[in-house]
Amino acid sequence: MERDEAPSARSAGASPFAPPAKRSVTIAGHQTAVSLEPIFWDALCAQAAREEVPVNVLIARIDVERLAAAQPPNLASAIRCWLFERTLSS
């Protein structure tokens, strides 16, 4: 998934309570689908832009951290928690 692939939920006038959107991503050479609410896709794309990496690379990094947990959550939950943690620490 490229950074500019999907329109921003804010620019599209979407509610922050919009239902999840499923997108295909490639992690370690494997396709998978991730369902996140548009506001989280926006935050993920913004963080990837700040780090100057493709969204897939950022998701792969989050996935590595997720799998290192004693009880790994599903990938979508891990992404939401990862983004929320960044928000709290900034």
PyMOL Python script that loads the backbone (N, CA, C, O; Angstrom):
from pymol import cmd

cmd.read_pdbstr("""\
ATOM      1  N   MET A   1       0.837  -1.166   0.000  1.00  0.00           N
ATOM      2  CA  MET A   1       0.000   0.000   0.000  1.00  0.00           C
ATOM      3  C   MET A   1       0.881   1.228   0.000  1.00  0.00           C
ATOM      4  O   MET A   1       1.786   1.334   0.827  1.00  0.00           O
ATOM      5  N   GLU A   2       0.646   2.130  -0.880  1.00  0.00           N
ATOM      6  CA  GLU A   2       1.414   3.362  -0.957  1.00  0.00           C
ATOM      7  C   GLU A   2       0.806   4.421  -0.060  1.00  0.00           C
ATOM      8  O   GLU A   2      -0.373   4.345   0.285  1.00  0.00           O
ATOM      9  N   ARG A   3       1.601   5.406   0.317  1.00  0.00           N
ATOM     10  CA  ARG A   3       1.122   6.455   1.208  1.00  0.00           C
ATOM     11  C   ARG A   3      -0.062   7.216   0.659  1.00  0.00           C
ATOM     12  O   ARG A   3      -0.966   7.545   1.427  1.00  0.00           O
ATOM     13  N   ASP A   4      -0.110   7.518  -0.643  1.00  0.00           N
ATOM     14  CA  ASP A   4      -1.182   8.338  -1.193  1.00  0.00           C
ATOM     15  C   ASP A   4      -2.319   7.508  -1.765  1.00  0.00           C
ATOM     16  O   ASP A   4      -3.177   8.048  -2.463  1.00  0.00           O
ATOM     17  N   GLU A   5      -2.349   6.238  -1.492  1.00  0.00           N
ATOM     18  CA  GLU A   5      -3.309   5.351  -2.126  1.00  0.00           C
ATOM     19  C   GLU A   5      -4.755   5.638  -1.736  1.00  0.00           C
ATOM     20  O   GLU A   5      -5.642   5.570  -2.587  1.00  0.00           O
ATOM     21  N   ALA A   6      -5.007   5.954  -0.477  1.00  0.00           N
ATOM     22  CA  ALA A   6      -6.381   6.148  -0.022  1.00  0.00           C
ATOM     23  C   ALA A   6      -6.584   7.591   0.425  1.00  0.00           C
ATOM     24  O   ALA A   6      -5.680   8.199   0.997  1.00  0.00           O
ATOM     25  N   PRO A   7      -7.769   8.139   0.164  1.00  0.00           N
ATOM     26  CA  PRO A   7      -8.021   9.510   0.601  1.00  0.00           C
ATOM     27  C   PRO A   7      -8.106   9.575   2.116  1.00  0.00           C
ATOM     28  O   PRO A   7      -8.499   8.609   2.770  1.00  0.00           O
ATOM     29  N   SER A   8      -7.741  10.704   2.658  1.00  0.00           N
ATOM     30  CA  SER A   8      -7.814  10.924   4.090  1.00  0.00           C
ATOM     31  C   SER A   8      -9.264  10.982   4.538  1.00  0.00           C
ATOM     32  O   SER A   8     -10.106  11.561   3.852  1.00  0.00           O
ATOM     33  N   ALA A   9      -9.556  10.389   5.677  1.00  0.00           N
ATOM     34  CA  ALA A   9     -10.919  10.427   6.221  1.00  0.00           C
ATOM     35  C   ALA A   9     -11.315  11.852   6.545  1.00  0.00           C
ATOM     36  O   ALA A   9     -12.473  12.232   6.373  1.00  0.00           O
ATOM     37  N   ARG A  10     -10.372  12.638   7.010  1.00  0.00           N
ATOM     38  CA  ARG A  10     -10.692  14.029   7.350  1.00  0.00           C
ATOM     39  C   ARG A  10     -10.973  14.846   6.104  1.00  0.00           C
ATOM     40  O   ARG A  10     -11.906  15.648   6.077  1.00  0.00           O
ATOM     41  N   SER A  11     -10.163  14.641   5.068  1.00  0.00           N
ATOM     42  CA  SER A  11     -10.380  15.412   3.845  1.00  0.00           C
ATOM     43  C   SER A  11     -11.656  14.986   3.143  1.00  0.00           C
ATOM     44  O   SER A  11     -12.259  15.772   2.413  1.00  0.00           O
ATOM     45  N   ALA A  12     -12.069  13.744   3.360  1.00  0.00           N
ATOM     46  CA  ALA A  12     -13.293  13.250   2.737  1.00  0.00           C
ATOM     47  C   ALA A  12     -14.520  13.593   3.575  1.00  0.00           C
ATOM     48  O   ALA A  12     -15.642  13.261   3.191  1.00  0.00           O
ATOM     49  N   GLY A  13     -14.318  14.259   4.727  1.00  0.00           N
ATOM     50  CA  GLY A  13     -15.422  14.640   5.578  1.00  0.00           C
ATOM     51  C   GLY A  13     -16.032  13.473   6.346  1.00  0.00           C
ATOM     52  O   GLY A  13     -17.180  13.551   6.782  1.00  0.00           O
ATOM     53  N   ALA A  14     -15.285  12.409   6.511  1.00  0.00           N
ATOM     54  CA  ALA A  14     -15.806  11.225   7.192  1.00  0.00           C
ATOM     55  C   ALA A  14     -15.870  11.453   8.698  1.00  0.00           C
ATOM     56  O   ALA A  14     -15.098  12.231   9.258  1.00  0.00           O
ATOM     57  N   SER A  15     -16.784  10.775   9.325  1.00  0.00           N
ATOM     58  CA  SER A  15     -16.922  10.816  10.778  1.00  0.00           C
ATOM     59  C   SER A  15     -15.757  10.066  11.401  1.00  0.00           C
ATOM     60  O   SER A  15     -15.256   9.108  10.813  1.00  0.00           O
ATOM     61  N   PRO A  16     -15.315  10.489  12.593  1.00  0.00           N
ATOM     62  CA  PRO A  16     -14.273   9.713  13.267  1.00  0.00           C
ATOM     63  C   PRO A  16     -14.799   8.340  13.695  1.00  0.00           C
ATOM     64  O   PRO A  16     -14.022   7.481  14.111  1.00  0.00           O
ATOM     65  N   PHE A  17     -16.107   8.134  13.595  1.00  0.00           N
ATOM     66  CA  PHE A  17     -16.725   6.877  13.980  1.00  0.00           C
ATOM     67  C   PHE A  17     -17.100   6.031  12.767  1.00  0.00           C
ATOM     68  O   PHE A  17     -17.984   5.177  12.841  1.00  0.00           O
ATOM     69  N   ALA A  18     -16.425   6.276  11.663  1.00  0.00           N
ATOM     70  CA  ALA A  18     -16.683   5.520  10.438  1.00  0.00           C
ATOM     71  C   ALA A  18     -16.301   4.058  10.655  1.00  0.00           C
ATOM     72  O   ALA A  18     -15.408   3.763  11.450  1.00  0.00           O
ATOM     73  N   PRO A  19     -16.965   3.148   9.961  1.00  0.00           N
ATOM     74  CA  PRO A  19     -16.638   1.726  10.112  1.00  0.00           C
ATOM     75  C   PRO A  19     -15.256   1.404   9.541  1.00  0.00           C
ATOM     76  O   PRO A  19     -14.716   2.161   8.734  1.00  0.00           O
ATOM     77  N   PRO A  20     -14.695   0.282   9.967  1.00  0.00           N
ATOM     78  CA  PRO A  20     -13.362  -0.101   9.475  1.00  0.00           C
ATOM     79  C   PRO A  20     -13.332  -0.280   7.958  1.00  0.00           C
ATOM     80  O   PRO A  20     -14.314  -0.673   7.327  1.00  0.00           O
ATOM     81  N   ALA A  21     -12.164   0.027   7.406  1.00  0.00           N
ATOM     82  CA  ALA A  21     -11.901  -0.186   5.984  1.00  0.00           C
ATOM     83  C   ALA A  21     -10.810  -1.245   5.892  1.00  0.00           C
ATOM     84  O   ALA A  21      -9.794  -1.162   6.583  1.00  0.00           O
ATOM     85  N   LYS A  22     -11.025  -2.234   5.041  1.00  0.00           N
ATOM     86  CA  LYS A  22     -10.056  -3.321   4.883  1.00  0.00           C
ATOM     87  C   LYS A  22      -9.120  -2.977   3.730  1.00  0.00           C
ATOM     88  O   LYS A  22      -9.565  -2.579   2.653  1.00  0.00           O
ATOM     89  N   ARG A  23      -7.820  -3.134   3.968  1.00  0.00           N
ATOM     90  CA  ARG A  23      -6.818  -2.896   2.933  1.00  0.00           C
ATOM     91  C   ARG A  23      -5.826  -4.049   2.920  1.00  0.00           C
ATOM     92  O   ARG A  23      -5.518  -4.645   3.952  1.00  0.00           O
ATOM     93  N   SER A  24      -5.344  -4.341   1.741  1.00  0.00           N
ATOM     94  CA  SER A  24      -4.323  -5.380   1.589  1.00  0.00           C
ATOM     95  C   SER A  24      -2.956  -4.769   1.819  1.00  0.00           C
ATOM     96  O   SER A  24      -2.653  -3.689   1.311  1.00  0.00           O
ATOM     97  N   VAL A  25      -2.139  -5.461   2.583  1.00  0.00           N
ATOM     98  CA  VAL A  25      -0.769  -5.025   2.828  1.00  0.00           C
ATOM     99  C   VAL A  25       0.151  -6.227   2.651  1.00  0.00           C
ATOM    100  O   VAL A  25      -0.286  -7.375   2.734  1.00  0.00           O
ATOM    101  N   THR A  26       1.415  -5.954   2.410  1.00  0.00           N
ATOM    102  CA  THR A  26       2.407  -7.006   2.278  1.00  0.00           C
ATOM    103  C   THR A  26       3.376  -6.896   3.442  1.00  0.00           C
ATOM    104  O   THR A  26       3.999  -5.857   3.663  1.00  0.00           O
ATOM    105  N   ILE A  27       3.488  -7.996   4.182  1.00  0.00           N
ATOM    106  CA  ILE A  27       4.399  -8.058   5.327  1.00  0.00           C
ATOM    107  C   ILE A  27       5.298  -9.266   5.116  1.00  0.00           C
ATOM    108  O   ILE A  27       4.822 -10.391   4.971  1.00  0.00           O
ATOM    109  N   ALA A  28       6.590  -9.023   5.101  1.00  0.00           N
ATOM    110  CA  ALA A  28       7.582 -10.087   4.916  1.00  0.00           C
ATOM    111  C   ALA A  28       7.255 -10.939   3.687  1.00  0.00           C
ATOM    112  O   ALA A  28       7.380 -12.163   3.718  1.00  0.00           O
ATOM    113  N   GLY A  29       6.841 -10.283   2.619  1.00  0.00           N
ATOM    114  CA  GLY A  29       6.573 -10.976   1.369  1.00  0.00           C
ATOM    115  C   GLY A  29       5.225 -11.658   1.276  1.00  0.00           C
ATOM    116  O   GLY A  29       4.923 -12.300   0.270  1.00  0.00           O
ATOM    117  N   HIS A  30       4.402 -11.526   2.321  1.00  0.00           N
ATOM    118  CA  HIS A  30       3.086 -12.174   2.326  1.00  0.00           C
ATOM    119  C   HIS A  30       1.968 -11.142   2.357  1.00  0.00           C
ATOM    120  O   HIS A  30       2.019 -10.176   3.117  1.00  0.00           O
ATOM    121  N   GLN A  31       0.956 -11.361   1.517  1.00  0.00           N
ATOM    122  CA  GLN A  31      -0.220 -10.486   1.504  1.00  0.00           C
ATOM    123  C   GLN A  31      -1.116 -10.821   2.688  1.00  0.00           C
ATOM    124  O   GLN A  31      -1.319 -11.991   3.011  1.00  0.00           O
ATOM    125  N   THR A  32      -1.643  -9.800   3.324  1.00  0.00           N
ATOM    126  CA  THR A  32      -2.635  -9.976   4.369  1.00  0.00           C
ATOM    127  C   THR A  32      -3.574  -8.780   4.312  1.00  0.00           C
ATOM    128  O   THR A  32      -3.255  -7.766   3.692  1.00  0.00           O
ATOM    129  N   ALA A  33      -4.704  -8.893   4.943  1.00  0.00           N
ATOM    130  CA  ALA A  33      -5.662  -7.785   4.975  1.00  0.00           C
ATOM    131  C   ALA A  33      -5.746  -7.249   6.392  1.00  0.00           C
ATOM    132  O   ALA A  33      -5.750  -8.010   7.359  1.00  0.00           O
ATOM    133  N   VAL A  34      -5.813  -5.940   6.501  1.00  0.00           N
ATOM    134  CA  VAL A  34      -5.937  -5.275   7.794  1.00  0.00           C
ATOM    135  C   VAL A  34      -7.164  -4.387   7.744  1.00  0.00           C
ATOM    136  O   VAL A  34      -7.347  -3.620   6.799  1.00  0.00           O
ATOM    137  N   SER A  35      -8.007  -4.492   8.765  1.00  0.00           N
ATOM    138  CA  SER A  35      -9.200  -3.649   8.872  1.00  0.00           C
ATOM    139  C   SER A  35      -8.989  -2.640   9.985  1.00  0.00           C
ATOM    140  O   SER A  35      -8.830  -3.001  11.151  1.00  0.00           O
ATOM    141  N   LEU A  36      -8.991  -1.369   9.606  1.00  0.00           N
ATOM    142  CA  LEU A  36      -8.862  -0.279  10.567  1.00  0.00           C
ATOM    143  C   LEU A  36      -9.866   0.810  10.218  1.00  0.00           C
ATOM    144  O   LEU A  36     -10.242   0.974   9.057  1.00  0.00           O
ATOM    145  N   GLU A  37     -10.288   1.537  11.212  1.00  0.00           N
ATOM    146  CA  GLU A  37     -11.138   2.695  10.970  1.00  0.00           C
ATOM    147  C   GLU A  37     -10.328   3.740  10.207  1.00  0.00           C
ATOM    148  O   GLU A  37      -9.113   3.829  10.384  1.00  0.00           O
ATOM    149  N   PRO A  38     -10.993   4.534   9.356  1.00  0.00           N
ATOM    150  CA  PRO A  38     -10.267   5.526   8.551  1.00  0.00           C
ATOM    151  C   PRO A  38      -9.372   6.457   9.364  1.00  0.00           C
ATOM    152  O   PRO A  38      -8.302   6.844   8.893  1.00  0.00           O
ATOM    153  N   ILE A  39      -9.783   6.818  10.558  1.00  0.00           N
ATOM    154  CA  ILE A  39      -8.949   7.714  11.370  1.00  0.00           C
ATOM    155  C   ILE A  39      -7.615   7.056  11.723  1.00  0.00           C
ATOM    156  O   ILE A  39      -6.597   7.741  11.832  1.00  0.00           O
ATOM    157  N   PHE A  40      -7.613   5.723  11.904  1.00  0.00           N
ATOM    158  CA  PHE A  40      -6.360   5.019  12.183  1.00  0.00           C
ATOM    159  C   PHE A  40      -5.524   4.860  10.917  1.00  0.00           C
ATOM    160  O   PHE A  40      -4.296   4.924  10.981  1.00  0.00           O
ATOM    161  N   TRP A  41      -6.171   4.654   9.760  1.00  0.00           N
ATOM    162  CA  TRP A  41      -5.410   4.622   8.503  1.00  0.00           C
ATOM    163  C   TRP A  41      -4.733   5.971   8.287  1.00  0.00           C
ATOM    164  O   TRP A  41      -3.577   6.027   7.867  1.00  0.00           O
ATOM    165  N   ASP A  42      -5.454   7.064   8.574  1.00  0.00           N
ATOM    166  CA  ASP A  42      -4.870   8.404   8.428  1.00  0.00           C
ATOM    167  C   ASP A  42      -3.656   8.571   9.335  1.00  0.00           C
ATOM    168  O   ASP A  42      -2.610   9.057   8.906  1.00  0.00           O
ATOM    169  N   ALA A  43      -3.809   8.159  10.598  1.00  0.00           N
ATOM    170  CA  ALA A  43      -2.709   8.288  11.557  1.00  0.00           C
ATOM    171  C   ALA A  43      -1.515   7.429  11.148  1.00  0.00           C
ATOM    172  O   ALA A  43      -0.367   7.853  11.282  1.00  0.00           O
ATOM    173  N   LEU A  44      -1.784   6.235  10.655  1.00  0.00           N
ATOM    174  CA  LEU A  44      -0.722   5.339  10.212  1.00  0.00           C
ATOM    175  C   LEU A  44       0.023   5.928   9.015  1.00  0.00           C
ATOM    176  O   LEU A  44       1.253   5.901   8.967  1.00  0.00           O
ATOM    177  N   CYS A  45      -0.721   6.452   8.062  1.00  0.00           N
ATOM    178  CA  CYS A  45      -0.093   7.078   6.883  1.00  0.00           C
ATOM    179  C   CYS A  45       0.725   8.299   7.288  1.00  0.00           C
ATOM    180  O   CYS A  45       1.813   8.521   6.757  1.00  0.00           O
ATOM    181  N   ALA A  46       0.207   9.094   8.227  1.00  0.00           N
ATOM    182  CA  ALA A  46       0.934  10.275   8.691  1.00  0.00           C
ATOM    183  C   ALA A  46       2.230   9.876   9.391  1.00  0.00           C
ATOM    184  O   ALA A  46       3.266  10.509   9.189  1.00  0.00           O
ATOM    185  N   GLN A  47       2.177   8.834  10.209  1.00  0.00           N
ATOM    186  CA  GLN A  47       3.387   8.378  10.897  1.00  0.00           C
ATOM    187  C   GLN A  47       4.401   7.835   9.899  1.00  0.00           C
ATOM    188  O   GLN A  47       5.599   8.091  10.029  1.00  0.00           O
ATOM    189  N   ALA A  48       3.935   7.095   8.913  1.00  0.00           N
ATOM    190  CA  ALA A  48       4.842   6.581   7.876  1.00  0.00           C
ATOM    191  C   ALA A  48       5.506   7.740   7.134  1.00  0.00           C
ATOM    192  O   ALA A  48       6.697   7.687   6.827  1.00  0.00           O
ATOM    193  N   ALA A  49       4.740   8.775   6.850  1.00  0.00           N
ATOM    194  CA  ALA A  49       5.307   9.950   6.164  1.00  0.00           C
ATOM    195  C   ALA A  49       6.357  10.630   7.046  1.00  0.00           C
ATOM    196  O   ALA A  49       7.412  11.034   6.557  1.00  0.00           O
ATOM    197  N   ARG A  50       6.067  10.755   8.349  1.00  0.00           N
ATOM    198  CA  ARG A  50       7.045  11.359   9.269  1.00  0.00           C
ATOM    199  C   ARG A  50       8.338  10.552   9.309  1.00  0.00           C
ATOM    200  O   ARG A  50       9.430  11.116   9.379  1.00  0.00           O
ATOM    201  N   GLU A  51       8.204   9.234   9.265  1.00  0.00           N
ATOM    202  CA  GLU A  51       9.391   8.367   9.303  1.00  0.00           C
ATOM    203  C   GLU A  51      10.000   8.147   7.918  1.00  0.00           C
ATOM    204  O   GLU A  51      11.037   7.500   7.776  1.00  0.00           O
ATOM    205  N   GLU A  52       9.334   8.697   6.903  1.00  0.00           N
ATOM    206  CA  GLU A  52       9.792   8.585   5.516  1.00  0.00           C
ATOM    207  C   GLU A  52       9.956   7.129   5.083  1.00  0.00           C
ATOM    208  O   GLU A  52      10.959   6.749   4.478  1.00  0.00           O
ATOM    209  N   VAL A  53       8.936   6.323   5.413  1.00  0.00           N
ATOM    210  CA  VAL A  53       8.911   4.917   5.006  1.00  0.00           C
ATOM    211  C   VAL A  53       7.527   4.613   4.431  1.00  0.00           C
ATOM    212  O   VAL A  53       6.556   5.290   4.770  1.00  0.00           O
ATOM    213  N   PRO A  54       7.428   3.604   3.568  1.00  0.00           N
ATOM    214  CA  PRO A  54       6.109   3.180   3.092  1.00  0.00           C
ATOM    215  C   PRO A  54       5.279   2.616   4.252  1.00  0.00           C
ATOM    216  O   PRO A  54       5.828   2.116   5.233  1.00  0.00           O
ATOM    217  N   VAL A  55       3.975   2.702   4.127  1.00  0.00           N
ATOM    218  CA  VAL A  55       3.075   2.191   5.159  1.00  0.00           C
ATOM    219  C   VAL A  55       3.342   0.704   5.433  1.00  0.00           C
ATOM    220  O   VAL A  55       3.320   0.270   6.585  1.00  0.00           O
ATOM    221  N   ASN A  56       3.591  -0.070   4.380  1.00  0.00           N
ATOM    222  CA  ASN A  56       3.870  -1.502   4.575  1.00  0.00           C
ATOM    223  C   ASN A  56       5.077  -1.731   5.478  1.00  0.00           C
ATOM    224  O   ASN A  56       5.075  -2.656   6.290  1.00  0.00           O
ATOM    225  N   VAL A  57       6.093  -0.910   5.347  1.00  0.00           N
ATOM    226  CA  VAL A  57       7.291  -1.046   6.179  1.00  0.00           C
ATOM    227  C   VAL A  57       6.944  -0.747   7.632  1.00  0.00           C
ATOM    228  O   VAL A  57       7.385  -1.458   8.534  1.00  0.00           O
ATOM    229  N   LEU A  58       6.162   0.293   7.862  1.00  0.00           N
ATOM    230  CA  LEU A  58       5.765   0.629   9.227  1.00  0.00           C
ATOM    231  C   LEU A  58       4.914  -0.485   9.834  1.00  0.00           C
ATOM    232  O   LEU A  58       5.105  -0.857  10.992  1.00  0.00           O
ATOM    233  N   ILE A  59       3.983  -1.011   9.058  1.00  0.00           N
ATOM    234  CA  ILE A  59       3.155  -2.118   9.553  1.00  0.00           C
ATOM    235  C   ILE A  59       4.031  -3.331   9.869  1.00  0.00           C
ATOM    236  O   ILE A  59       3.797  -4.014  10.865  1.00  0.00           O
ATOM    237  N   ALA A  60       5.017  -3.602   9.052  1.00  0.00           N
ATOM    238  CA  ALA A  60       5.921  -4.735   9.315  1.00  0.00           C
ATOM    239  C   ALA A  60       6.680  -4.533  10.621  1.00  0.00           C
ATOM    240  O   ALA A  60       6.877  -5.486  11.377  1.00  0.00           O
ATOM    241  N   ARG A  61       7.107  -3.307  10.892  1.00  0.00           N
ATOM    242  CA  ARG A  61       7.804  -3.017  12.154  1.00  0.00           C
ATOM    243  C   ARG A  61       6.873  -3.259  13.343  1.00  0.00           C
ATOM    244  O   ARG A  61       7.266  -3.867  14.339  1.00  0.00           O
ATOM    245  N   ILE A  62       5.642  -2.779  13.224  1.00  0.00           N
ATOM    246  CA  ILE A  62       4.662  -2.975  14.290  1.00  0.00           C
ATOM    247  C   ILE A  62       4.414  -4.470  14.483  1.00  0.00           C
ATOM    248  O   ILE A  62       4.281  -4.939  15.613  1.00  0.00           O
ATOM    249  N   ASP A  63       4.354  -5.207  13.390  1.00  0.00           N
ATOM    250  CA  ASP A  63       4.118  -6.649  13.458  1.00  0.00           C
ATOM    251  C   ASP A  63       5.237  -7.356  14.214  1.00  0.00           C
ATOM    252  O   ASP A  63       4.967  -8.259  15.006  1.00  0.00           O
ATOM    253  N   VAL A  64       6.475  -6.967  13.986  1.00  0.00           N
ATOM    254  CA  VAL A  64       7.613  -7.568  14.700  1.00  0.00           C
ATOM    255  C   VAL A  64       7.479  -7.304  16.198  1.00  0.00           C
ATOM    256  O   VAL A  64       7.681  -8.211  17.005  1.00  0.00           O
ATOM    257  N   GLU A  65       7.140  -6.072  16.577  1.00  0.00           N
ATOM    258  CA  GLU A  65       6.942  -5.746  17.995  1.00  0.00           C
ATOM    259  C   GLU A  65       5.782  -6.554  18.575  1.00  0.00           C
ATOM    260  O   GLU A  65       5.866  -7.055  19.696  1.00  0.00           O
ATOM    261  N   ARG A  66       4.711  -6.677  17.813  1.00  0.00           N
ATOM    262  CA  ARG A  66       3.524  -7.423  18.241  1.00  0.00           C
ATOM    263  C   ARG A  66       3.872  -8.872  18.536  1.00  0.00           C
ATOM    264  O   ARG A  66       3.480  -9.415  19.569  1.00  0.00           O
ATOM    265  N   LEU A  67       4.609  -9.496  17.629  1.00  0.00           N
ATOM    266  CA  LEU A  67       4.946 -10.915  17.780  1.00  0.00           C
ATOM    267  C   LEU A  67       5.904 -11.177  18.946  1.00  0.00           C
ATOM    268  O   LEU A  67       6.006 -12.306  19.427  1.00  0.00           O
ATOM    269  N   ALA A  68       6.605 -10.132  19.396  1.00  0.00           N
ATOM    270  CA  ALA A  68       7.520 -10.280  20.527  1.00  0.00           C
ATOM    271  C   ALA A  68       6.776 -10.227  21.869  1.00  0.00           C
ATOM    272  O   ALA A  68       7.363 -10.531  22.907  1.00  0.00           O
ATOM    273  N   ALA A  69       5.514  -9.851  21.857  1.00  0.00           N
ATOM    274  CA  ALA A  69       4.729  -9.766  23.096  1.00  0.00           C
ATOM    275  C   ALA A  69       4.431 -11.162  23.639  1.00  0.00           C
ATOM    276  O   ALA A  69       4.349 -12.130  22.883  1.00  0.00           O
ATOM    277  N   ALA A  70       4.273 -11.249  24.940  1.00  0.00           N
ATOM    278  CA  ALA A  70       3.961 -12.536  25.572  1.00  0.00           C
ATOM    279  C   ALA A  70       2.649 -13.109  25.040  1.00  0.00           C
ATOM    280  O   ALA A  70       2.548 -14.310  24.792  1.00  0.00           O
ATOM    281  N   GLN A  71       1.661 -12.260  24.869  1.00  0.00           N
ATOM    282  CA  GLN A  71       0.371 -12.667  24.291  1.00  0.00           C
ATOM    283  C   GLN A  71       0.049 -11.700  23.154  1.00  0.00           C
ATOM    284  O   GLN A  71      -0.649 -10.709  23.369  1.00  0.00           O
ATOM    285  N   PRO A  72       0.544 -11.973  21.953  1.00  0.00           N
ATOM    286  CA  PRO A  72       0.371 -11.035  20.839  1.00  0.00           C
ATOM    287  C   PRO A  72      -1.106 -10.807  20.491  1.00  0.00           C
ATOM    288  O   PRO A  72      -1.869 -11.762  20.349  1.00  0.00           O
ATOM    289  N   PRO A  73      -1.497  -9.545  20.355  1.00  0.00           N
ATOM    290  CA  PRO A  73      -2.850  -9.246  19.902  1.00  0.00           C
ATOM    291  C   PRO A  73      -2.933  -9.441  18.393  1.00  0.00           C
ATOM    292  O   PRO A  73      -1.919  -9.707  17.747  1.00  0.00           O
ATOM    293  N   ASN A  74      -4.128  -9.312  17.829  1.00  0.00           N
ATOM    294  CA  ASN A  74      -4.221  -9.362  16.375  1.00  0.00           C
ATOM    295  C   ASN A  74      -3.552  -8.105  15.812  1.00  0.00           C
ATOM    296  O   ASN A  74      -3.336  -7.132  16.534  1.00  0.00           O
ATOM    297  N   LEU A  75      -3.236  -8.134  14.542  1.00  0.00           N
ATOM    298  CA  LEU A  75      -2.460  -7.055  13.931  1.00  0.00           C
ATOM    299  C   LEU A  75      -3.185  -5.714  13.987  1.00  0.00           C
ATOM    300  O   LEU A  75      -2.559  -4.697  14.287  1.00  0.00           O
ATOM    301  N   ALA A  76      -4.477  -5.686  13.707  1.00  0.00           N
ATOM    302  CA  ALA A  76      -5.220  -4.414  13.737  1.00  0.00           C
ATOM    303  C   ALA A  76      -5.182  -3.809  15.136  1.00  0.00           C
ATOM    304  O   ALA A  76      -4.975  -2.604  15.281  1.00  0.00           O
ATOM    305  N   SER A  77      -5.377  -4.620  16.158  1.00  0.00           N
ATOM    306  CA  SER A  77      -5.311  -4.119  17.538  1.00  0.00           C
ATOM    307  C   SER A  77      -3.914  -3.606  17.861  1.00  0.00           C
ATOM    308  O   SER A  77      -3.760  -2.573  18.512  1.00  0.00           O
ATOM    309  N   ALA A  78      -2.904  -4.325  17.407  1.00  0.00           N
ATOM    310  CA  ALA A  78      -1.527  -3.900  17.652  1.00  0.00           C
ATOM    311  C   ALA A  78      -1.253  -2.548  17.004  1.00  0.00           C
ATOM    312  O   ALA A  78      -0.591  -1.700  17.601  1.00  0.00           O
ATOM    313  N   ILE A  79      -1.751  -2.340  15.798  1.00  0.00           N
ATOM    314  CA  ILE A  79      -1.551  -1.057  15.111  1.00  0.00           C
ATOM    315  C   ILE A  79      -2.231   0.060  15.895  1.00  0.00           C
ATOM    316  O   ILE A  79      -1.632   1.113  16.115  1.00  0.00           O
ATOM    317  N   ARG A  80      -3.483  -0.159  16.319  1.00  0.00           N
ATOM    318  CA  ARG A  80      -4.204   0.868  17.084  1.00  0.00           C
ATOM    319  C   ARG A  80      -3.457   1.210  18.375  1.00  0.00           C
ATOM    320  O   ARG A  80      -3.284   2.384  18.704  1.00  0.00           O
ATOM    321  N   CYS A  81      -3.015   0.178  19.104  1.00  0.00           N
ATOM    322  CA  CYS A  81      -2.296   0.408  20.360  1.00  0.00           C
ATOM    323  C   CYS A  81      -0.975   1.134  20.118  1.00  0.00           C
ATOM    324  O   CYS A  81      -0.612   2.044  20.863  1.00  0.00           O
ATOM    325  N   TRP A  82      -0.265   0.725  19.077  1.00  0.00           N
ATOM    326  CA  TRP A  82       1.014   1.346  18.734  1.00  0.00           C
ATOM    327  C   TRP A  82       0.817   2.834  18.444  1.00  0.00           C
ATOM    328  O   TRP A  82       1.578   3.675  18.923  1.00  0.00           O
ATOM    329  N   LEU A  83      -0.212   3.148  17.656  1.00  0.00           N
ATOM    330  CA  LEU A  83      -0.490   4.552  17.327  1.00  0.00           C
ATOM    331  C   LEU A  83      -0.907   5.331  18.566  1.00  0.00           C
ATOM    332  O   LEU A  83      -0.475   6.469  18.753  1.00  0.00           O
ATOM    333  N   PHE A  84      -1.736   4.738  19.413  1.00  0.00           N
ATOM    334  CA  PHE A  84      -2.194   5.410  20.621  1.00  0.00           C
ATOM    335  C   PHE A  84      -1.022   5.683  21.555  1.00  0.00           C
ATOM    336  O   PHE A  84      -0.936   6.757  22.152  1.00  0.00           O
ATOM    337  N   GLU A  85      -0.125   4.717  21.682  1.00  0.00           N
ATOM    338  CA  GLU A  85       1.067   4.902  22.531  1.00  0.00           C
ATOM    339  C   GLU A  85       1.891   6.084  22.029  1.00  0.00           C
ATOM    340  O   GLU A  85       2.387   6.876  22.829  1.00  0.00           O
ATOM    341  N   ARG A  86       2.040   6.208  20.710  1.00  0.00           N
ATOM    342  CA  ARG A  86       2.793   7.335  20.135  1.00  0.00           C
ATOM    343  C   ARG A  86       2.111   8.657  20.450  1.00  0.00           C
ATOM    344  O   ARG A  86       2.773   9.658  20.725  1.00  0.00           O
ATOM    345  N   THR A  87       0.782   8.653  20.408  1.00  0.00           N
ATOM    346  CA  THR A  87       0.015   9.862  20.708  1.00  0.00           C
ATOM    347  C   THR A  87       0.222  10.281  22.162  1.00  0.00           C
ATOM    348  O   THR A  87       0.404  11.465  22.446  1.00  0.00           O
ATOM    349  N   LEU A  88       0.195   9.327  23.072  1.00  0.00           N
ATOM    350  CA  LEU A  88       0.382   9.631  24.486  1.00  0.00           C
ATOM    351  C   LEU A  88       1.785  10.158  24.794  1.00  0.00           C
ATOM    352  O   LEU A  88       1.962  11.011  25.664  1.00  0.00           O
ATOM    353  N   SER A  89       2.769   9.642  24.073  1.00  0.00           N
ATOM    354  CA  SER A  89       4.147  10.045  24.372  1.00  0.00           C
ATOM    355  C   SER A  89       4.582  11.319  23.656  1.00  0.00           C
ATOM    356  O   SER A  89       5.690  11.807  23.877  1.00  0.00           O
ATOM    357  N   SER A  90       3.719  11.857  22.803  1.00  0.00           N
ATOM    358  CA  SER A  90       4.133  13.097  22.096  1.00  0.00           C
ATOM    359  C   SER A  90       3.562  14.330  22.743  1.00  0.00           C
ATOM    360  O   SER A  90       3.810  15.442  22.277  1.00  0.00           O
TER     361      SER A  90
END
""", "prot")
cmd.dss("prot")
cmd.show_as("cartoon", "prot")
cmd.util.cbc("prot")
cmd.orient("prot")
